[in-house]
Amino acid sequence: MSAIWKNHAMHLADMIKENNETKAHLYLEQLMLFPVDIQDQIIEEISSLSHCSSDAVASIINHHSIMELK
């Protein structure tokens, strides 16, 4: 996982931990131009992680960004 994804993941995880879904949505929108339904899926998956590490969050973002490219 690249350092850039880990950095983005760290910021996104912090927003979700603070229960700031609006800010998380805006961040994802600016970061990747993800549609709202994909943003919801990413936030839901991150929220349900048993251990919210930067690697785990980066993996989720990476998974959805690859899906968007198809």
Secondary structure, 3 states (H helix, E strand, C coil): CCHHHHHHHHHHHHHHHCCCHHHHHHHHHHHHCCCHHHHHHHHHHHHCCCCCCHHHHHHHHHHHHHHHHC
